[in-house]
């Protein structure tokens, strides 16, 4: 999101506050439906309808969360406890009903819908209402006051009575313009502060409680642990397969060749020398395959010099033109370094296979407690997280470290993949000379 200037914030805040106030119109109908369903809970119909009514209310609360995040900068996590797995029959419906009705977030959502129409008027919407009141004052001073007086009406603007226009009293005209100007100025001046107050109110009611935060954390850790176990098992299977099909097969063949050489030494020394040369070549290939396997597990340059130099070494061997910028005053923890390295390796592989790019830029830096990695290519774009297993797999793996992945890939390019992994940096390590 593009950061707004203070001037833009002051100009937009009153109208955004009015927009938040207007969200209360559909929310009111949702709240009426919800409380109507609650009143029927003593019967079977209420139990059946309650989950759908609660989801409808949660959807409305999500609209508020997105609007508050976009207009106030206050991000609010979804606070709902995990729902039970779907089960057929009455038992499944009853479990879902109990889970939703016992979730504190359900009733906090309803509290929001009931209380927000009042709170918003005195917080986010107040600047917009002041601006509108000021504009109404200008209309009164310009022509509306005269029209009201012409048709025999009476109108009060603040302490100024508009009963016959301003033709006979210039003081009332000046007072109206002054009050209107003050209202407009104050409305624009206090707009961002009132929006900030409203954002805090939204986070207090629509955000997670400690209970739901803990439950969500437990669920996230369970999912990330499962992903880590699956990834480790897959990696072990890959290592076993590579050893079985590569180095192990060559070593077995070398053993057989050495046995044949032993029998040929006296009978056919020339053939024995030929087999020795072939065996020596096989040993070199086996050594090369073992080195490649070790690099795939944990590259020596990553262990010795850190993720910055490891990514630079990766870039040197890549078929595309890769430019690497590193700004790391220290080294992250070894597991984070490994996760970042293999994530970059996978992204580069995807870029070479699918993007049609000619150049790639990689930026590694540490900001606000995060290892931030940005990979940009000048390819055709159009990449999505759902387009294959590569990026989704990276997202799951870095999720083990509470990392996040963001993708921006419009059609026509460029494609920008950003990774953020929370970590602390240690002092730089140097390899021995």
C-alpha positions as CSV (number, residue, x, y, z in Angstrom):
1,X,0.0,0.0,0.0
2,X,1.3,3.4,-1.0
3,X,2.0,5.5,2.1
4,X,-0.1,8.7,2.2
5,X,1.2,12.1,3.1
6,X,-0.2,13.9,6.1
7,X,-2.1,16.3,3.9
8,X,-3.8,13.4,2.1
9,X,-4.7,11.8,5.4
10,X,-6.3,15.0,6.7
11,X,-8.2,15.4,3.4
12,X,-9.5,11.8,3.2
13,X,-10.1,11.0,6.9
14,X,-13.5,12.7,7.2
15,X,-15.0,11.0,4.2
16,X,-13.6,7.6,5.3
17,X,-15.2,8.1,8.7
18,X,-18.6,8.7,7.0
19,X,-18.0,5.5,5.0
20,X,-17.4,3.6,8.2
21,X,-20.6,5.0,9.6
22,X,-22.6,3.9,6.5
23,X,-21.3,0.4,7.0
24,X,-23.6,0.3,10.0
25,X,-26.7,0.2,7.7
26,X,-26.2,-3.4,6.4
27,X,-24.7,-4.4,9.8
28,X,-27.9,-3.4,11.5
29,X,-29.9,-5.8,9.4
30,X,-27.4,-8.5,10.0
31,X,-27.6,-7.9,13.8
32,X,-31.4,-8.0,13.7
33,X,-31.3,-11.3,11.9
34,X,-28.8,-12.7,14.3
35,X,-30.7,-11.8,17.4
36,X,-33.9,-13.1,15.8
37,X,-32.2,-16.5,15.4
38,X,-30.9,-16.4,18.9
39,X,-34.4,-15.9,20.2
40,X,-35.3,-19.2,18.4
41,X,-32.5,-21.3,20.0
42,X,-34.9,-23.0,22.3
43,X,-36.2,-24.8,19.3
44,X,-34.6,-27.0,16.6
45,X,-34.9,-24.3,14.0
46,X,-32.7,-21.8,16.0
47,X,-30.0,-24.5,16.4
48,X,-30.0,-25.2,12.7
49,X,-30.0,-21.5,11.6
50,X,-27.5,-20.2,14.2
51,X,-24.2,-21.3,12.4
52,X,-25.3,-19.6,9.2
53,X,-26.4,-16.4,11.0
54,X,-23.1,-16.4,12.9
55,X,-21.1,-16.8,9.7
56,X,-23.1,-13.9,8.1
57,X,-22.2,-11.7,11.1
58,X,-18.6,-12.8,10.8
59,X,-18.6,-11.8,7.2
60,X,-19.9,-8.4,8.1
61,X,-17.2,-8.1,10.8
62,X,-14.6,-9.0,8.2
63,X,-15.7,-6.1,6.1
64,X,-15.1,-3.8,9.0
65,X,-11.7,-5.4,9.7
66,X,-10.6,-4.8,6.1
67,X,-11.9,-1.2,6.0
68,X,-10.3,-0.4,9.4
69,X,-7.0,-1.8,8.2
70,X,-7.1,0.1,4.9
71,X,-8.3,3.4,6.3
72,X,-6.7,3.5,9.8
73,X,-3.6,1.3,9.4
74,X,-4.7,-0.8,12.3
75,X,-4.6,-4.5,11.3
76,X,-7.1,-6.8,13.1
77,X,-6.6,-10.5,13.1
78,X,-9.6,-12.8,12.8
79,X,-10.3,-14.0,16.3
80,X,-12.5,-17.0,15.8
81,X,-11.7,-20.3,17.4
82,X,-11.2,-23.3,15.0
83,X,-14.4,-24.9,14.0
84,X,-14.8,-28.7,14.3
85,X,-14.3,-30.8,11.2
86,X,-17.6,-31.2,9.2
87,X,-19.5,-34.3,10.2
88,X,-22.8,-35.5,8.7
89,X,-26.0,-35.8,10.6
90,X,-27.4,-34.2,13.6
91,X,-24.3,-34.8,15.7
92,X,-22.2,-32.7,13.3
93,X,-24.7,-29.8,13.2
94,X,-24.9,-29.9,17.0
95,X,-21.1,-29.7,17.4
96,X,-20.9,-26.8,14.9
97,X,-23.6,-25.0,16.9
98,X,-21.9,-25.5,20.2
99,X,-18.5,-24.4,18.8
100,X,-20.0,-21.2,17.4
101,X,-22.2,-20.3,20.3
102,X,-19.4,-20.9,22.8
103,X,-16.9,-18.8,20.9
104,X,-16.5,-15.4,22.7
105,X,-15.7,-13.8,19.3
106,X,-19.3,-14.5,18.2
107,X,-20.8,-12.3,20.9
108,X,-18.1,-9.7,20.6
109,X,-19.1,-9.3,16.9
110,X,-22.7,-8.8,18.1
111,X,-21.5,-6.3,20.7
112,X,-19.8,-4.5,17.9
113,X,-22.8,-4.3,15.7
114,X,-24.9,-3.0,18.6
115,X,-22.5,-0.4,19.9
116,X,-20.6,0.7,16.8
117,X,-23.4,3.0,15.4
118,X,-23.0,5.1,18.5
119,X,-19.2,4.9,18.9
120,X,-18.6,5.7,15.2
121,X,-20.5,9.0,15.4
122,X,-18.3,10.3,18.2
123,X,-15.0,9.0,16.7
124,X,-14.4,8.3,13.0
125,X,-17.6,9.9,11.6
126,X,-17.4,13.1,13.8
127,X,-14.9,14.9,11.5
128,X,-17.1,14.2,8.4
129,X,-20.2,15.3,10.2
130,X,-18.5,18.6,11.2
131,X,-17.4,19.1,7.6
132,X,-20.9,18.5,6.3
133,X,-22.3,20.9,9.0
134,X,-19.8,23.5,7.8
135,X,-20.8,23.1,4.2
136,X,-24.5,23.5,5.2
137,X,-23.5,26.7,6.8
138,X,-22.0,28.0,3.6
139,X,-25.2,27.0,1.8
140,X,-27.3,28.9,4.3
141,X,-25.1,32.0,3.9
142,X,-25.2,31.8,0.1
143,X,-28.8,31.1,-0.7
144,X,-30.5,28.5,1.5
145,X,-31.1,30.9,4.3
146,X,-33.0,33.3,2.0
147,X,-35.1,30.4,0.6
148,X,-36.0,29.3,4.1
149,X,-37.1,32.8,5.1
150,X,-39.0,33.3,1.8
151,X,-41.1,30.2,2.4
152,X,-41.8,31.3,6.0
153,X,-39.5,28.7,7.6
154,X,-37.1,29.1,10.6
155,X,-33.7,27.5,10.8
156,X,-31.0,27.6,13.6
157,X,-27.4,27.3,12.7
158,X,-25.4,26.9,15.9
159,X,-26.7,30.0,17.9
160,X,-27.6,31.9,14.7
161,X,-31.3,32.0,13.8
162,X,-32.1,32.0,10.1
163,X,-35.7,33.1,9.9
164,X,-35.7,35.6,7.1
165,X,-32.4,35.3,5.4
166,X,-29.5,37.7,6.1
167,X,-30.8,40.7,4.2
168,X,-31.4,42.8,7.4
169,X,-28.6,41.5,9.6
170,X,-25.0,41.3,8.3
171,X,-23.8,40.1,11.7
172,X,-25.7,36.9,11.4
173,X,-24.2,36.3,8.0
174,X,-20.7,36.7,9.3
175,X,-21.4,34.5,12.3
176,X,-22.7,31.8,10.1
177,X,-19.6,31.9,7.8
178,X,-17.3,31.9,10.8
179,X,-19.0,28.9,12.5
180,X,-19.0,27.0,9.2
181,X,-15.3,27.7,8.5
182,X,-14.4,26.5,12.0
183,X,-16.4,23.3,11.6
184,X,-14.8,22.5,8.3
185,X,-11.3,23.3,9.6
186,X,-11.7,21.3,12.8
187,X,-13.2,18.4,10.9
188,X,-10.2,18.1,8.5
189,X,-7.8,18.8,11.4
190,X,-9.0,16.0,13.8
191,X,-9.8,13.5,11.1
192,X,-6.7,11.3,11.3
193,X,-6.7,11.3,15.2
194,X,-10.4,10.3,15.3
195,X,-9.7,7.5,12.8
196,X,-6.8,6.3,15.0
197,X,-9.2,6.2,18.0
198,X,-11.7,4.3,16.0
199,X,-9.0,1.8,14.9
200,X,-8.1,1.1,18.5
201,X,-11.8,0.6,19.3
202,X,-12.0,-1.9,16.4
203,X,-9.0,-3.8,17.5
204,X,-10.3,-4.0,21.1
205,X,-13.6,-5.5,20.1
206,X,-13.1,-7.2,16.8
207,X,-9.6,-8.5,17.6
208,X,-8.8,-11.9,19.2
209,X,-9.0,-12.4,22.9
210,X,-6.1,-14.2,24.7
211,X,-8.0,-17.5,24.6
212,X,-8.6,-17.3,20.9
213,X,-5.1,-16.0,20.2
214,X,-3.7,-19.0,22.1
215,X,-6.0,-21.4,20.3
216,X,-5.1,-20.0,16.9
217,X,-1.4,-20.2,17.8
218,X,-1.7,-23.8,18.8
219,X,-3.5,-24.6,15.5
220,X,-0.8,-22.8,13.5
221,X,2.0,-24.6,15.4
222,X,0.2,-27.9,14.8
223,X,-0.1,-27.2,11.1
224,X,3.5,-26.0,10.7
225,X,4.8,-29.0,12.6
226,X,2.9,-31.3,10.3
227,X,4.3,-29.5,7.3
228,X,7.9,-29.7,8.8
229,X,7.5,-33.4,9.4
230,X,6.2,-34.0,5.9
231,X,9.0,-31.9,4.4
232,X,11.6,-33.8,6.4
233,X,10.2,-37.2,5.4
234,X,10.1,-36.1,1.7
235,X,13.7,-34.9,2.0
236,X,14.8,-38.2,3.6
237,X,13.1,-40.1,0.8
238,X,14.9,-38.0,-1.8
239,X,18.3,-38.6,-0.2
240,X,17.6,-42.3,0.0
241,X,16.6,-42.4,-3.6
242,X,19.6,-40.4,-4.8
243,X,22.0,-42.6,-2.8
244,X,20.3,-45.8,-4.1
245,X,20.2,-44.8,-7.7
246,X,23.5,-42.9,-7.8
247,X,26.5,-43.3,-5.5
248,X,25.4,-46.6,-4.1
249,X,24.9,-48.2,-7.5
250,X,28.3,-46.9,-8.6
251,X,30.0,-48.2,-5.5
252,X,28.4,-51.7,-6.0
253,X,29.6,-51.6,-9.6
254,X,33.1,-50.6,-8.4
255,X,33.1,-53.6,-6.0
256,X,32.2,-56.0,-8.8
257,X,34.8,-54.5,-11.1
258,X,37.5,-54.8,-8.4
259,X,36.6,-58.5,-8.0
260,X,36.9,-59.0,-11.7
261,X,40.2,-57.2,-11.7
262,X,41.5,-59.5,-8.9
263,X,40.9,-62.5,-11.1
264,X,42.4,-60.9,-14.3
265,X,45.6,-59.6,-12.8
266,X,47.5,-62.8,-13.6
267,X,45.5,-64.0,-16.6
268,X,45.0,-60.8,-18.6
269,X,46.9,-57.8,-17.1
270,X,45.9,-55.5,-20.1
271,X,42.2,-56.1,-19.5
272,X,42.8,-55.5,-15.7
273,X,44.3,-52.1,-16.4
274,X,41.3,-51.2,-18.6
275,X,38.9,-52.1,-15.8
276,X,41.0,-50.2,-13.3
277,X,40.7,-47.0,-15.4
278,X,36.9,-47.5,-15.6
279,X,36.8,-48.1,-11.9
280,X,38.8,-44.9,-11.2
281,X,36.3,-42.9,-13.5
282,X,33.4,-44.4,-11.6
283,X,34.9,-43.5,-8.3
284,X,35.3,-39.9,-9.5
285,X,31.6,-39.8,-10.6
286,X,30.5,-41.3,-7.3
287,X,32.5,-38.6,-5.4
288,X,30.9,-35.9,-7.5
289,X,27.4,-37.3,-6.9
290,X,28.1,-37.4,-3.1
291,X,29.2,-33.8,-3.2
292,X,26.1,-32.8,-5.0
293,X,24.0,-34.7,-2.5
294,X,25.7,-32.9,0.4
295,X,25.2,-29.5,-1.3
296,X,21.5,-30.4,-1.6
297,X,21.3,-31.2,2.1
298,X,23.3,-28.2,3.4
299,X,25.7,-26.4,1.1
300,X,29.2,-25.9,2.7
301,X,29.2,-22.2,1.7
302,X,26.0,-21.7,3.6
303,X,27.5,-23.2,6.7
304,X,30.8,-21.4,6.3
305,X,29.9,-17.9,5.0
306,X,26.2,-17.5,5.6
307,X,23.1,-17.0,3.5
308,X,24.3,-13.9,1.7
309,X,27.4,-15.6,0.2
310,X,25.5,-18.8,-0.4
311,X,22.9,-17.0,-2.5
312,X,25.7,-15.2,-4.4
313,X,27.2,-18.6,-5.2
314,X,23.8,-19.9,-6.3
315,X,23.5,-16.9,-8.6
316,X,26.9,-17.6,-10.2
317,X,25.8,-21.1,-11.3
318,X,22.3,-19.9,-12.5
319,X,21.6,-19.7,-16.3
320,X,19.9,-16.3,-15.9
321,X,21.7,-13.0,-15.2
322,X,21.2,-12.7,-11.5
323,X,22.2,-9.7,-9.4
324,X,22.4,-10.1,-5.7
325,X,22.3,-7.3,-3.0
326,X,23.0,-8.2,0.6
327,X,22.6,-5.9,3.6
328,X,23.0,-8.2,6.6
329,X,25.1,-6.9,9.5
330,X,25.1,-10.4,11.1
331,X,23.9,-14.0,10.5
332,X,20.4,-15.4,11.2
333,X,20.0,-18.7,13.0
334,X,21.1,-21.7,10.9
335,X,17.5,-23.1,10.3
336,X,16.3,-19.7,9.1
337,X,19.4,-19.4,6.8
338,X,18.7,-22.8,5.4
339,X,15.0,-22.0,4.8
340,X,15.8,-18.7,3.1
341,X,18.5,-20.3,0.9
342,X,16.3,-23.2,-0.4
343,X,13.4,-20.8,-0.9
344,X,15.5,-18.6,-3.1
345,X,16.8,-21.7,-4.9
346,X,13.3,-22.8,-5.6
347,X,12.2,-19.3,-6.8
348,X,15.2,-19.1,-9.2
349,X,14.4,-22.6,-10.6
350,X,10.8,-21.5,-11.2
351,X,12.0,-18.3,-12.9
352,X,14.3,-20.2,-15.2
353,X,11.6,-22.7,-16.1
354,X,8.4,-20.7,-16.4
355,X,8.9,-16.9,-16.4
356,X,10.7,-16.3,-19.6
357,X,12.9,-13.8,-17.8
358,X,16.4,-12.6,-18.8
359,X,17.4,-11.0,-15.5
360,X,16.7,-11.5,-11.8
361,X,17.4,-9.2,-8.9
362,X,17.7,-10.6,-5.3
363,X,17.8,-8.4,-2.3
364,X,18.5,-9.7,1.2
365,X,18.3,-7.5,4.3
366,X,17.3,-7.4,7.9
367,X,14.5,-5.0,8.9
368,X,12.5,-4.7,12.1
369,X,13.4,-8.1,13.3
370,X,12.7,-9.8,9.9
371,X,15.0,-11.4,7.4
372,X,13.5,-9.9,4.2
373,X,14.2,-11.5,0.8
374,X,12.9,-10.0,-2.4
375,X,13.3,-11.8,-5.7
376,X,12.3,-9.8,-8.8
377,X,12.4,-11.0,-12.4
378,X,11.7,-9.3,-15.7
379,X,9.6,-12.1,-17.1
380,X,6.1,-12.3,-18.5
381,X,4.4,-12.3,-15.1
382,X,1.0,-13.9,-14.4
383,X,2.4,-16.2,-11.6
384,X,-0.1,-17.2,-8.9
385,X,0.2,-19.1,-5.6
386,X,-2.4,-21.6,-7.0
387,X,-0.6,-22.1,-10.3
388,X,1.6,-24.9,-9.0
389,X,3.1,-26.5,-5.9
390,X,6.4,-24.6,-5.9
391,X,5.5,-21.3,-4.3
392,X,2.8,-22.9,-2.2
393,X,5.4,-25.3,-0.9
394,X,7.8,-22.4,-0.1
395,X,5.0,-20.7,1.8
396,X,4.3,-23.8,3.9
397,X,8.0,-24.3,4.7
398,X,8.7,-20.8,5.8
399,X,5.4,-20.9,7.7
400,X,7.3,-23.3,10.0
401,X,9.3,-20.2,11.2
402,X,6.2,-17.9,11.2
403,X,7.4,-16.6,7.9
404,X,5.2,-15.1,5.2
405,X,5.3,-15.0,1.4
406,X,3.9,-12.2,-0.8
407,X,3.5,-12.4,-4.6
408,X,3.0,-9.6,-7.0
409,X,3.0,-10.8,-10.6
410,X,0.8,-8.8,-13.0
411,X,0.4,-10.1,-16.5
412,X,3.3,-8.7,-18.5
413,X,5.6,-8.6,-15.5
414,X,7.6,-8.0,-13.5
415,X,7.2,-10.8,-10.9
416,X,8.1,-9.9,-7.3
417,X,8.3,-12.5,-4.6
418,X,8.9,-11.3,-1.1
419,X,9.7,-13.5,1.9
420,X,9.8,-12.4,5.5
421,X,11.1,-14.6,8.3
422,X,11.3,-13.4,11.9
423,X,14.8,-13.8,13.3
424,X,17.6,-12.2,15.3
425,X,21.1,-11.7,13.9
426,X,24.2,-12.9,15.5
427,X,27.7,-11.4,15.0
428,X,29.2,-12.1,11.6
429,X,31.1,-15.3,11.3
430,X,34.2,-15.5,9.2
431,X,35.7,-18.6,7.7
432,X,39.2,-19.6,8.7
433,X,41.9,-18.4,6.4
